[in-house]
Amino acid sequence: MADKRPHSRTKTPSSGTGHVSKRGSGTGHGQVGNIGGLHGQQGSGSSSRPGASFGSSHKKGSSYGSGMGGGYYGSGSGGPSYGGMKILPLLVIVAVVFFFVMRGCGSDFVSSDYYGQDAGTTTSTQGSGIGGSSYQGTSFSTTGSGWMTTQSSAYQDTSMSAVDTSVDASARDKFTKIKGGGEDTVTVMVYMCGADLESRSGMATRDLNEMVYADISDKVNVIVETGGAKKWQNSVVSASTNQRWKVEKGGLKALDKNVGKKQMTDPDTLVDFIEYAKENYPADRYMLIFWDHGGGSVSGYGYDELYPNRTMTIDEIQTALKKTGITYDFVGFDACLMAGMETAMAVEPCADYLIASEETEPGTGWYYTNWLTDLSNNTSIATVDLAKRIIDDFTSASASASSRSKTTLSIIDLAEFKGVIPDVLAGFGTSLNAQLKSEDYQQVAKARSDTREFASSSHIDQVDLVNFCNNLGTDEAMKLADAVKGCVKYNKTYNVTNAYGMSVYFPYSSLKSVNSMVKIYENLDMDGSYSDSIKSFATLESSGQIVTSQAPQGTGLFDVLLGGTGSSSSSSSSVDLTSILMQALSGSMTGTNSSYSGSGSGYGSLLDYASLLGGSGIVSSDSISDIASLLGNRAVITSDDLALTSKGGQDVVTLSDEQWAQMKSVGLNVFVDDGAGYIDLGIDNVASYNDDGDLIVSYDGTWMAINGQVVAFYICQDDYDEETGYYYTMGYIPAELNGVYVNILVEFSSDNEEGVILGASEVYEGTDGEKTFSTEGKGMIEITEGDEIDFLCDYYSYDGTFQDSYYLNDTSLVVGSDGLYIQTLTLDNEGIYYSYRLTDYYNANYWTPVKKLEG
């Protein structure tokens, strides 16, 4: 082959035939796929989804380089499960008045407000009280250099074998002054928004049980506020109002059983809880834990089932914490994706440490019994040592629940963060901005594309900061990487590589949140250099998409299908880049692809493009000319370049090595004419090249299926090691699982080319006024025997207008005792069409001419 080409996974041979058909009258989910740049149109009757998909379950997530959060929570049909094992719902038991079992306890517990189990009982069953099943007497300590078996140096195991106790000289003083000798008093505040994690699977109940099983001393106050769930899987906690509890050894003591029905994602609710705990349980050390889903730097924390249309953003968290006047030993997030640089900035003014996960977390979350016992045994324990117990237990418990779990958890020293990060981050931002202005966009884009991304199917653009810096390789980037590694005092990963303990928002997969994130940066009083750099990058990416959409090849897939010539005699020199960008800025652009949606990353409106540049009223023609000049060095690809030629009896697309170097991916798109419109089967990264490096435009008529039913499949992650040839690919299959809208996650690799189904992640979205947000679900839903699955597909009219998503196949699939298995089937439909989508580093799409499969 002439030169490197975009990677493709290995497709398995066909094992039978399958038929593609839709059923029903439309689901109302909106577009469930992610083709990007397909048409730029929405049907008037469609219900376009707001926000990014809740791709993986964010209490605990992944990206173009890692699988979705590990571990499982029950699918609802057969009750909650933990790592495939049925669990005893934590408080799913009759409330027990504790007056008859409080051996050795004072009379103040003789009350119907105290719920628990006999102190002498070590196990419990339904009906026994507030102690549920838990890991009995297991410490889950982990030692050694790490968990990962890496394929090459490109896949780095970043687990730490020991706590880093060093502290940089520039670190500020710690807020918390530990007395020592076990003399400290501690108040642990757990802000528990149960959400669907509890109502469907009892995960909050499980964690409350783990707390109950801890041997808690009288120097430790564990105060919990519950709320945010439509139903609690126990007989103690109410869903009709927020409540407050004190965890005692063997049970919960009710402190306030009627706080009022309050929104858990409202910062005022958080403030009220913290002030209550501070006033009633003053202590030498304070620890605060946020329990729920998480959405990363943009969306922040929380999904309240009772008030689902907002999250608590990280700048709102900072405002709430400052308002209470408390400083914390640590702030922890038992939630997905919250180990971001932005989270660290938000909580640093009020806390010494941050404990959180870069990736999505399994639904089971942290394991509470052992670390609360350790804290009770020594209330002066060093915070980093306590965090090591939390992190090790979390990793081991998640791995025990499922060997396919993918977890990260780290502790960040915020005092050191304050001392070392601001200056090196400012230098990094300034350097990155200069790099982008010196025609190095593609180098930065490639570094970003190759970086470990978290929750990739949700397009939240959360990436590992150190891995990104390493890929950039500049002096300023390496200084920032070293500073970040110094702040991360302990980090443990499982089945996740290149995760060093701190992530950052860097837009690429989706640009819609750039302005929202910039506003958050302003609210956090962050230095503007990094903010400027991401805006510069996003501006160049959007500009590249606009220019591509209006260049001579500017015909989308449906334009070709509906009779576009697919060719043009125009040369690259005839494309007036400045004129095109000025039209976009003024909103006067015309043409087939004026929405410039790219590969799902574009802003999707000309107004948003203008806002990236500061608004059309304040942008000069010189600024547009500067942008145009930066785009001028890219290899222009016209429809002439994409025209099919015959070589060796095959239709091929021939590009130059320079043009291929601009491409990051190639995918096959297949759609079926059902007599009234087109059923979209998605995008799969299967392509082949001849000896000259030309793309072979052919199709064997096979597609992915699950248990004999053809499915729509969308690639969302593709890692490839050029040195070893090892690959890892992940994609999703849109579906309804027992009536719940989910993405079924599938992975392929060099180790398992037949593929494996990881589980399902519920799709969450919502709007808060004009703000679109998403959170990531905690864990994945395990698909078990008896579950009913309806696969979904997008459907388009003959003019290319999206109509709605529909159920795919004639019937639902009921999972049998053999579970689910992946197949490749030969399609027996008549009207099968296909095209290859090429995506460049600007996330702009190019389509080969559409061909009809000839039977």
C-alpha positions in Angstrom: 0.0 0.0 0.0 1.3 3.4 -1.0 0.9 5.1 2.5 -1.0 4.8 5.7 -4.8 4.7 5.3 -7.6 5.0 7.9 -8.0 1.8 9.9 -10.8 -0.7 9.5 -12.0 -3.5 11.7 -12.1 -7.1 10.5 -15.6 -8.2 9.6 -16.6 -11.8 10.2 -18.1 -14.0 7.4 -21.8 -14.2 6.9 -23.6 -16.9 8.8 -27.0 -16.7 7.1 -29.6 -14.2 5.7 -31.5 -11.4 7.2 -34.3 -9.1 6.1 -34.6 -5.3 6.8 -38.0 -3.8 7.6 -39.4 -1.1 9.8 -42.6 -1.4 11.9 -44.8 1.0 13.8 -45.7 4.6 13.3 -42.5 6.2 14.7 -41.1 6.2 18.2 -40.6 10.0 18.7 -37.0 9.5 19.8 -35.7 11.7 17.0 -32.6 10.7 15.2 -31.0 7.7 17.0 -28.0 7.5 14.7 -24.9 9.6 14.2 -24.1 9.6 10.5 -23.4 13.4 10.4 -23.6 15.5 7.4 -26.1 13.2 5.8 -28.6 15.7 4.7 -28.8 18.7 7.1 -32.6 18.5 7.1 -35.2 17.8 9.7 -38.7 16.7 8.8 -41.4 18.9 10.1 -43.0 16.0 12.0 -39.8 14.8 13.6 -39.1 15.2 17.3 -35.5 16.2 17.3 -33.8 15.3 20.5 -32.3 18.1 22.6 -28.8 17.5 23.8 -26.3 14.8 23.5 -27.3 11.3 24.1 -26.9 10.0 27.5 -24.7 7.5 25.7 -23.4 5.5 28.6 -24.9 5.5 32.0 -23.2 8.3 33.8 -23.0 7.6 37.2 -19.9 6.2 36.0 -18.6 6.6 31.0 -15.9 6.4 27.9 -14.7 7.8 24.6 -13.0 7.3 21.2 -10.6 5.1 23.0 -12.2 3.4 25.9 -15.3 1.3 26.5 -18.3 2.5 28.4 -18.5 2.3 32.1 -18.1 -1.1 33.6 -20.3 -3.0 35.9 -24.0 -3.4 35.6 -27.3 -2.4 37.1 -30.5 -4.4 36.6 -32.6 -4.0 33.5 -35.8 -3.9 35.5 -37.4 -7.1 34.2 -36.0 -9.4 36.8 -35.1 -7.1 39.6 -31.8 -5.4 40.3 -28.6 -7.2 39.9 -25.0 -6.6 40.9 -22.4 -7.9 38.5 -24.9 -10.4 37.2 -25.8 -11.5 40.8 -29.2 -10.8 42.2 -29.0 -8.4 45.1 -31.1 -8.1 48.3 -32.5 -4.6 48.0 -30.9 -2.6 50.7 -33.9 -1.3 52.5 -36.5 -3.3 50.7 -37.5 -4.5 54.0 -40.2 -3.8 56.5 -39.2 -0.8 58.6 -38.2 -2.2 62.0 -38.6 -0.4 65.2 -35.3 -0.8 66.9 -36.2 -0.8 70.5 -35.9 -4.6 70.8 -32.4 -5.1 69.4 -30.3 -2.2 70.6 -28.0 -4.2 72.8 -25.6 -1.8 74.5 -27.2 1.3 72.9 -28.7 4.1 74.9 -32.4 4.7 75.2 -32.2 7.6 72.7 -32.4 5.0 69.9 -35.7 3.6 71.2 -37.7 5.2 68.5 -39.6 4.5 65.3 -37.3 6.9 63.6 -34.4 4.4 63.8 -34.2 1.6 61.3 -31.6 -1.2 61.2 -30.7 -4.8 61.9 -29.7 -6.7 65.0 -26.2 -5.7 65.9 -25.4 -9.3 66.3 -26.5 -10.3 62.8 -23.9 -10.6 60.1 -26.2 -11.3 57.2 -29.7 -10.2 56.3 -32.6 -11.2 54.1 -35.7 -9.4 52.9 -37.8 -8.5 55.8 -34.9 -8.2 58.3 -34.3 -4.5 58.4 -32.0 -1.9 56.9 -29.0 -4.1 56.4 -28.8 -5.7 53.0 -26.4 -7.9 51.2 -22.8 -6.6 51.1 -19.3 -7.7 50.8 -18.8 -9.4 54.2 -15.4 -9.0 55.7 -13.6 -8.4 52.4 -11.0 -5.7 52.3 -10.5 -5.5 48.5 -7.0 -4.1 48.9 -5.0 -3.9 45.7 -1.3 -3.6 45.2 1.1 -3.9 42.4 1.9 -1.8 39.4 -1.5 -1.9 37.8 -4.2 -3.9 36.1 -3.7 -3.5 32.4 -2.0 -5.8 29.9 -1.0 -3.2 27.3 -0.5 -4.0 23.7 2.3 -1.4 23.1 3.7 1.9 24.4 0.7 3.6 22.8 -1.5 2.0 25.5 -0.2 3.1 28.8 -1.4 1.5 32.1 -1.5 4.5 34.4 -2.4 2.8 37.7 -0.2 3.8 40.6 1.0 1.1 43.1 1.5 3.6 46.0 0.3 6.9 47.2 2.5 9.9 46.1 3.1 11.7 49.4 5.3 14.4 48.0 4.0 18.0 47.9 5.3 20.7 45.6 6.8 23.7 47.4 4.3 26.1 45.7 1.3 24.3 47.1 -1.0 26.4 49.3 -1.6 25.4 53.0 -4.3 22.8 53.6 -7.5 24.1 54.9 -8.0 21.1 57.2 -5.7 20.8 60.2 -5.6 17.3 61.4 -5.0 17.0 65.2 -3.6 13.5 65.0 -3.7 10.6 67.5 -7.3 9.7 66.5 -8.6 12.8 68.3 -10.3 14.4 65.3 -14.0 14.5 64.8 -15.4 13.9 61.3 -18.6 14.8 59.5 -19.2 13.0 56.2 -22.0 14.5 54.2 -23.5 12.3 51.5 -25.7 14.2 49.0 -27.6 11.2 47.6 -29.8 11.9 44.5 -31.1 8.4 43.9 -32.5 9.0 40.4 -33.2 5.9 38.3 -30.2 4.2 39.8 -32.4 3.7 42.8 -35.9 3.5 41.4 -34.9 0.9 38.9 -32.1 -1.0 40.5 -31.7 -0.1 44.2 -28.2 1.1 43.9 -28.6 3.9 46.5 -30.1 1.4 48.8 -27.1 -0.9 48.3 -24.7 1.9 49.1 -26.7 2.8 52.2 -26.4 -0.8 53.3 -22.7 -0.7 52.8 -22.5 2.3 55.1 -24.7 0.6 57.6 -22.3 -2.3 57.7 -19.4 -0.1 58.6 -18.2 -0.1 62.2 -18.8 3.7 62.7 -17.4 5.3 65.9 -19.0 8.1 67.9 -16.4 10.5 66.5 -17.7 10.0 62.9 -21.0 11.5 61.8 -22.3 10.2 58.4 -25.2 12.4 57.4 -27.2 11.6 54.3 -29.8 13.6 52.4 -32.0 11.4 50.1 -34.1 12.6 47.2 -34.4 12.7 43.5 -35.9 9.2 42.9 -39.4 8.3 41.9 -39.2 5.2 44.1 -36.8 3.9 46.7 -36.2 0.2 46.8 -36.7 -0.1 50.5 -39.4 0.4 53.1 -37.6 3.2 54.9 -36.8 6.1 52.6 -39.7 8.0 51.1 -39.9 9.3 47.5 -42.5 11.9 48.3 -40.0 14.2 50.1 -36.3 14.8 50.8 -35.2 13.2 54.0 -32.1 13.3 56.2 -30.5 10.4 58.0 -27.6 9.6 60.3 -25.8 6.4 59.6 -25.2 4.4 62.8 -23.7 1.0 63.2 -26.4 -1.4 62.0 -29.0 1.2 60.8 -30.2 4.6 59.8 -31.5 7.1 62.3 -34.1 9.5 60.9 -33.1 13.1 61.5 -35.7 14.8 59.4 -38.3 12.7 57.6 -40.0 15.6 55.8 -37.5 18.1 54.5 -39.8 18.9 51.6 -39.9 17.8 48.0 -36.9 19.7 46.7 -34.9 19.5 43.5 -31.6 17.8 44.2 -29.9 19.6 41.2 -30.9 23.0 42.6 -27.8 24.5 44.3 -30.0 25.9 47.1 -31.0 22.4 48.1 -27.3 21.5 48.4 -26.6 24.6 50.5 -29.5 23.9 52.8 -28.2 20.3 53.4 -24.6 21.5 54.1 -25.7 24.2 56.5 -27.9 21.7 58.3 -25.0 19.3 58.7 -22.6 22.0 59.8 -24.9 23.4 62.4 -25.9 20.1 63.9 -22.7 18.1 63.5 -19.7 20.4 63.7 -16.4 18.6 63.3 -12.7 19.0 62.8 -12.8 17.4 59.4 -15.6 17.7 56.8 -16.0 15.4 53.8 -18.7 15.9 51.1 -19.8 13.2 48.6 -22.0 13.8 45.6 -23.9 10.6 44.7 -25.8 10.3 41.4 -25.1 10.5 37.6 -22.5 12.9 36.3 -22.1 14.7 33.0 -18.5 16.0 33.0 -17.3 19.6 32.8 -20.1 21.0 30.7 -23.2 19.4 32.3 -21.9 18.9 35.8 -23.7 16.8 38.4 -27.0 15.1 38.8 -30.1 13.8 37.3 -33.2 14.2 39.4 -36.0 11.9 38.3 -38.6 14.2 39.8 -37.2 17.3 38.2 -35.4 16.0 35.1 -34.8 19.2 33.2 -31.6 20.5 34.7 -28.2 19.5 36.1 -26.0 21.4 38.7 -23.2 22.8 36.7 -19.7 23.0 38.2 -19.8 26.8 38.5 -23.1 26.4 40.4 -21.4 23.8 42.7 -18.6 26.3 43.4 -21.1 29.1 44.2 -23.0 26.7 46.6 -19.8 25.6 48.4 -18.6 29.1 48.9 -21.9 30.2 50.2 -21.8 27.7 53.1 -18.4 28.9 54.4 -17.2 25.4 55.0 -13.8 24.0 53.9 -13.5 20.3 53.2 -10.9 17.7 53.7 -12.1 16.2 50.4 -15.0 16.6 48.0 -15.9 13.3 46.3 -18.1 12.5 43.3 -19.6 9.0 43.3 -20.7 9.9 39.9 -19.5 9.7 36.3 -16.9 11.8 34.6 -16.2 14.4 37.3 -12.4 14.1 37.6 -12.0 17.1 35.4 -9.6 20.0 35.6 -12.7 22.2 35.6 -14.2 20.3 38.6 -10.9 20.8 40.4 -11.0 24.5 39.7 -14.6 24.7 41.0 -14.0 23.0 44.3 -10.4 24.1 45.0 -11.4 27.3 46.9 -13.2 25.1 49.4 -11.5 21.7 49.6 -8.0 20.2 49.9 -8.6 17.1 47.8 -10.9 15.9 45.0 -11.8 12.2 44.6 -13.5 11.5 41.3 -13.5 9.4 38.1 -12.5 10.4 34.7 -14.5 7.6 33.1 -18.1 6.6 33.7 -18.6 4.5 36.9 -20.4 1.2 37.3 -23.8 1.6 38.8 -22.6 0.0 42.0 -20.3 2.9 42.6 -18.0 3.3 45.6 -17.8 0.5 48.2 -18.4 2.3 51.5 -18.0 -0.3 54.3 -14.3 -0.5 54.6 -13.2 3.1 54.3 -15.8 4.3 56.8 -14.6 1.6 59.2 -11.0 2.7 58.6 -12.0 6.3 59.3 -13.7 5.3 62.5 -10.7 3.3 63.6 -8.5 6.3 63.1 -10.2 9.6 62.6 -6.8 11.2 62.0 -6.0 9.0 59.1 -4.2 10.9 56.3 -6.6 11.8 53.5 -4.5 10.2 50.8 -4.4 6.9 52.7 -8.2 7.0 53.2 -8.6 7.8 49.5 -6.4 4.8 48.5 -8.8 2.5 50.4 -11.8 4.1 48.6 -10.1 3.8 45.2 -8.8 0.3 45.7 -12.1 -1.0 47.0 -14.0 0.7 44.2 -11.7 -0.9 41.6 -11.8 -4.4 43.1 -15.5 -4.4 43.8 -16.2 -3.3 40.2 -13.9 -5.9 38.7 -15.4 -8.6 40.9 -18.9 -7.6 39.7 -17.8 -7.8 36.0 -14.4 -8.6 34.4 -15.6 -6.3 31.5 -15.9 -3.2 33.8 -13.9 -0.2 32.8 -13.1 2.0 35.7 -11.0 5.0 36.8 -10.8 6.7 40.2 -8.2 9.2 41.4 -7.4 11.7 44.2 -6.2 15.1 43.2 -4.3 17.4 45.7 -6.2 20.7 45.2 -3.7 22.6 47.4 -0.9 21.6 45.0 -3.3 22.2 42.1 -3.8 25.8 43.2 0.0 26.3 43.5 1.2 24.8 40.2 -1.6 24.5 37.6 -2.7 28.1 36.8 0.6 29.3 35.5 1.5 26.3 33.4 -2.1 26.1 32.1 -1.9 29.7 31.0 1.4 29.0 29.2 -0.2 25.9 27.6 -3.2 27.9 26.4 -1.0 30.6 24.9 1.2 28.1 23.2 -1.7 26.1 21.8 -3.4 29.2 20.5 -0.1 30.3 18.8 0.2 26.8 17.3 -3.3 27.0 15.8 -2.5 30.3 14.3 0.6 29.0 12.7 -1.1 26.5 10.4 -0.8 23.6 12.8 -4.5 22.8 13.2 -4.2 19.3 11.8 -1.4 18.4 14.2 -3.5 19.6 17.1 -6.5 17.8 15.7 -4.6 14.5 15.3 -3.3 14.8 18.9 -6.9 15.4 20.1 -8.2 12.5 17.9 -5.6 10.1 19.3 -6.3 11.1 23.0 -8.2 8.9 25.5 -11.7 10.2 25.4 -14.4 9.4 27.9 -18.1 8.7 27.2 -17.3 9.0 23.4 -20.8 7.9 22.3 -22.2 10.9 24.1 -19.9 13.4 22.4 -19.2 15.3 25.6 -15.5 15.9 24.5 -14.0 15.0 27.8 -10.4 13.7 27.3 -7.4 12.8 29.5 -5.3 15.9 30.0 -1.9 14.2 30.4 -2.5 12.0 27.4 -3.5 15.0 25.3 -0.4 16.9 26.4 1.8 13.9 25.6 0.3 13.6 22.1 0.9 17.3 21.5 4.5 17.1 22.7 5.3 20.8 22.9 7.4 22.1 25.8 4.4 23.9 27.3 2.3 20.7 27.0 4.9 18.6 28.7 5.1 21.1 31.6 1.4 20.9 32.1 1.5 17.1 31.9 4.2 17.0 34.6 2.2 19.4 36.8 -1.0 17.4 36.5 0.8 14.1 37.3 2.3 15.8 40.4 -1.2 16.8 41.6 -2.7 13.3 41.2 -1.6 11.5 44.3 -3.2 8.2 43.6 -4.8 6.8 40.5 -6.2 3.4 39.7 -7.7 2.1 36.4 -9.2 -1.2 35.3 -9.5 -2.0 31.6 -8.8 1.6 30.7 -5.5 2.9 29.4 -4.0 6.4 29.1 -6.1 7.7 31.9 -3.8 9.6 34.3 -6.4 10.9 36.8 -7.5 14.3 35.4 -9.5 15.0 32.3 -10.3 18.3 30.5 -12.9 19.6 28.1 -11.5 20.0 24.6 -14.1 20.3 21.8 -13.9 18.1 18.8 -16.7 15.6 18.5 -19.3 18.2 19.1 -18.9 22.0 19.1 -22.4 22.9 20.5 -21.1 23.3 24.1 -18.1 25.6 23.4 -19.8 28.8 24.4 -21.4 27.2 27.4 -18.0 26.0 28.6 -16.4 29.4 28.0 -19.1 31.0 30.2 -18.4 28.4 32.9 -14.6 29.2 32.6 -15.5 32.9 33.1 -17.6 32.1 36.1 -14.7 30.2 37.6 -12.3 33.1 37.0 -10.1 30.9 34.9 -7.3 32.5 32.9 -8.6 33.2 29.4 -5.7 31.7 27.5 -7.0 28.2 27.5 -10.6 29.4 26.8 -9.2 31.3 23.8 -7.4 28.2 22.5 -10.5 26.0 22.5 -12.4 28.8 20.7 -9.7 29.1 18.1 -9.7 25.3 17.6 -13.5 25.2 17.4 -13.5 28.1 15.0 -11.1 26.4 12.6 -13.0 23.1 12.8 -16.3 24.8 12.0 -14.7 26.9 9.3 -13.2 23.8 7.7 -16.7 22.2 7.7 -18.3 25.3 6.2 -15.6 25.4 3.4 -16.0 21.7 2.7 -19.8 22.0 2.5 -19.6 24.8 -0.1 -16.5 23.6 -2.0 -17.0 22.1 -5.5 -17.5 18.6 -4.0 -20.2 20.0 -1.7 -22.8 17.4 -2.2 -24.0 15.3 0.7 -25.0 11.6 0.5 -28.7 12.3 -0.3 -27.8 14.9 -2.9 -25.8 12.3 -4.8 -28.6 9.7 -4.3 -31.2 12.1 -5.6 -29.5 13.0 -8.8 -26.6 15.2 -8.0 -23.8 14.9 -10.6 -21.2 14.1 -8.0 -18.6 15.9 -10.1 -17.4 19.4 -10.9 -14.7 20.9 -13.1 -14.0 23.6 -10.6 -10.5 23.7 -9.2 -9.4 24.4 -5.7 -8.2 27.9 -6.7 -11.7 28.8 -7.7 -13.0 28.4 -4.1 -13.0 31.8 -2.4 -12.6 30.8 1.2 -12.9 34.3 2.5 -16.2 34.8 0.6 -17.6 31.5 1.9 -16.8 32.3 5.5 -18.2 35.9 5.2 -21.4 34.4 3.9 -21.5 32.0 6.9 -20.9 34.9 9.3 -23.6 37.1 7.8 -26.1 34.2 7.5 -26.4 34.6 3.8 -24.9 31.3 2.8 -26.8 29.2 0.3 -26.3 25.7 -0.9 -27.1 22.2 -0.2 -25.2 21.8 3.0 -25.5 25.2 4.6 -26.0 23.7 8.0 -22.4 22.4 7.9 -23.3 19.7 10.4 -20.0 17.8 9.7 -19.7 14.5 11.4 -22.1 15.5 14.2 -19.6 18.1 15.5 -20.8 21.3 13.8 -22.7 24.0 15.6 -25.5 23.4 13.1 -26.5 27.0 12.6 -24.8 30.1 11.1 -25.7 32.1 14.2 -23.6 29.8 16.3 -20.7 30.2 13.9 -20.9 33.9 14.3 -21.0 33.6 18.1 -17.8 31.6 18.0 -16.1 34.5 16.4 -17.6 37.0 18.9 -20.6 38.0 16.9 -21.0 39.1 13.3 -21.1 42.7 14.3 -17.6 42.8 15.8 -15.7 40.5 13.4 -13.6 42.2 10.8 -13.0 41.0 7.2 -9.3 40.8 8.2 -10.2 38.2 10.9 -12.1 36.2 8.3 -9.2 36.5 5.9 -6.8 35.2 8.6 -9.0 32.1 9.1 -9.2 31.6 5.4 -5.5 31.7 5.1 -5.1 29.1 7.8 -7.5 26.8 5.8 -5.7 27.4 2.6 -2.9 24.9 3.2 -5.3 21.9 3.5 -5.5 19.4 0.7 -8.7 20.3 -1.2 -10.9 17.4 -2.2 -13.4 17.9 -4.9 -16.1 15.7 -6.3 -13.8 15.0 -9.2 -11.4 13.4 -6.6 -14.3 11.2 -5.3 -15.4 10.0 -8.7 -15.2 6.3 -9.2 -12.6 4.9 -11.6 -12.1 1.3 -12.6 -8.9 -0.4 -11.7 -8.3 -4.2 -11.9 -12.0 -4.8 -12.4 -12.9 -2.8 -9.2 -14.5 0.6 -8.7 -12.1 2.7 -6.6 -11.6 6.2 -5.3 -8.0 7.4 -5.8 -6.7 10.2 -3.6 -3.2 11.5 -3.2 -1.1 10.6 -0.1 -1.5 14.3 0.9 -5.3 14.0 0.7 -5.3 10.7 2.6 -3.1 12.2 5.3 -6.0 14.6 6.0 -8.4 11.8 6.6 -8.9 10.3 10.0 -11.6 7.7 9.3 -13.6 5.8 6.6 -16.9 4.2 7.2 -19.4 2.2 5.2 -23.0 3.5 5.2 -25.8 1.2 4.1 -29.5 2.1 3.7 -32.5 0.1 2.4 -35.3 1.3 0.1 -38.5 -0.1 1.6 -40.8 1.2 -1.1 -41.7 4.5 0.8 -38.3 5.8 1.9 -34.9 4.8 3.2 -34.0 2.8 6.3 -30.6 3.8 7.6 -28.4 0.9 8.9 -25.7 3.2 10.2 -21.9 3.5 9.8 -19.4 0.7 10.3 -15.6 1.1 9.9 -15.2 -1.6 7.4 -13.2 -0.7 4.3 -10.5 -2.2 2.1 -7.8 -0.8 -0.2 -5.9 -2.2 -3.2 -2.2 -2.4 -3.4 -2.0 1.2 -4.7 -3.8 2.5 -1.6 -7.1 3.2 -3.4 -10.3 2.8 -1.5 -12.3 -0.1 -3.0 -15.9 1.0 -3.4 -17.7 -2.3 -3.2 -20.1 -4.0 -0.8 -20.7 -7.7 -0.1 -24.3 -7.2 1.0 -23.8 -8.2 4.6 -24.5 -6.3 7.8 -24.4 -6.7 11.6 -27.2 -8.7 13.3 -28.1 -9.7 16.9 -29.7 -13.1 17.4 -30.9 -13.2 13.8 -32.2 -9.6 13.7 -30.5 -7.0 11.5 -29.5 -3.9 13.6 -28.5 -0.3 12.9 -24.9 0.2 14.1 -22.8 3.3 14.6 -19.1 3.4 15.2 -18.1 5.8 18.0 -14.6 4.8 18.9 -11.6 3.4 17.0 -8.2 3.0 18.5 -5.4 1.7 16.4 -1.7 1.1 17.2 0.3 1.6 14.1 3.3 -0.1 15.6 1.6 -3.4 16.5 -1.5 -3.4 14.4 -3.7 -3.9 17.5 -7.1 -2.3 17.2 -10.0 -1.6 19.5 -13.4 -0.5 18.1 -16.6 0.4 19.9 -20.0 1.3 18.5 -23.6 1.3 19.6 -26.9 -0.1 18.5 -29.9 2.1 19.2 -32.8 0.1 20.9 -35.5 0.0 23.5 -34.8 -2.4 26.3 -38.0 -3.3 28.2 -39.4 0.0 26.9 -36.4 2.1 27.9 -34.5 4.0 25.2 -30.9 2.8 25.3 -27.7 2.4 23.3 -26.4 -1.2 23.3 -22.6 -1.0 23.3 -20.6 -3.4 21.3 -16.8 -3.7 21.1 -14.4 -5.4 18.6 -10.7 -5.8 18.9 -7.8 -7.8 17.6 -8.4 -10.1 20.5 -12.1 -10.6 19.7 -12.9 -9.9 16.1 -16.3 -11.5 16.5 -17.3 -8.8 19.0 -18.8 -8.7 22.4 -21.9 -7.0 23.8 -20.9 -4.9 26.8 -24.4 -4.0 28.0 -26.9 -1.1 27.5 -26.7 2.5 28.5 -29.8 4.5 28.9 -30.2 7.7 26.8 -30.9 10.7 29.0 -31.3 14.3 27.8 -33.2 17.4 28.7 -33.3 21.1 28.4 -33.0 23.9 31.0 -34.5 26.9 29.3 -32.2 27.4 26.3 -29.4 25.3 27.8 -29.1 21.8 26.4 -27.5 19.3 28.7 -26.8 15.7 29.2 -25.5 13.6 32.0 -23.9 10.2 31.8 -25.6 7.3 33.4 -23.9 5.4 36.2 -23.0 1.9 34.9 -24.6 -0.2 32.2 -27.8 -2.1 32.2 -27.1 -5.8 32.0 -29.2 -7.6 29.4 -30.5 -10.9 30.8 -32.9 -13.7 29.9 -36.4 -12.6 29.5 -35.6 -9.0 28.5 -37.4 -7.6 25.5 -35.5 -5.7 22.9 -36.8 -3.5 20.1 -34.0 -2.4 17.8 -34.3 1.2 16.3 -33.5 2.8 13.0 -33.6 6.2 11.4 -36.0 6.7 8.5 -35.8 9.2 5.6 -38.2 10.2 2.9 -37.1 9.9 -0.7 -36.2 13.6 -0.7 -33.7 12.9 2.1 -35.8 14.5 4.9 -35.6 12.7 8.3 -39.0 11.4 9.3 -38.6 9.7 12.6 -37.0 6.7 14.2 -38.8 3.4 13.9 -38.7 -0.1 15.3 -36.5 -2.3 13.1 -37.6 -5.9 12.2 -41.0 -7.4 12.3 -41.0 -8.4 15.9 -39.3 -7.7 19.2 -36.4 -9.9 20.4 -36.9 -11.7 23.6 -33.6 -12.8 25.1 -33.3 -16.5 25.7 -31.1 -18.6 27.9 -28.2 -18.3 25.4 -28.1 -14.6 25.8 -27.1 -12.3 22.9 -24.7 -13.0 20.2 -23.3 -10.9 17.3 -23.7 -12.1 13.7 -22.9 -11.0 10.2 -25.9 -11.7 7.9 -26.5 -11.4 4.1 -29.4 -9.0 3.4 -32.1 -10.3 1.1 -33.8 -7.0 0.4 -34.1 -5.6 -3.2 -33.2 -1.9 -2.9 -29.9 -1.8 -1.0 -27.7 1.3 -1.5 -24.3 2.1 -0.1 -21.7 4.8 0.1 -18.4 5.3 1.9 -18.0 8.3 4.2 -14.6 9.8 4.5 -14.1 12.1 7.5 -11.2 14.5 7.8 -9.5 16.1 10.8 -11.9 19.0 10.6 -14.7 16.5 11.1 -16.0 17.4 7.6 -17.5 14.5 5.7 -17.0 13.4 2.1 -19.2 10.8 0.4 -18.3 8.5 -2.4 -21.0 8.2 -5.1 -23.9 6.1 -4.0 -24.1 2.6 -5.6 -27.0 0.2 -5.6 -26.1 -3.4 -4.7 -26.6 -5.5 -7.7 -28.0 -8.9 -6.9 
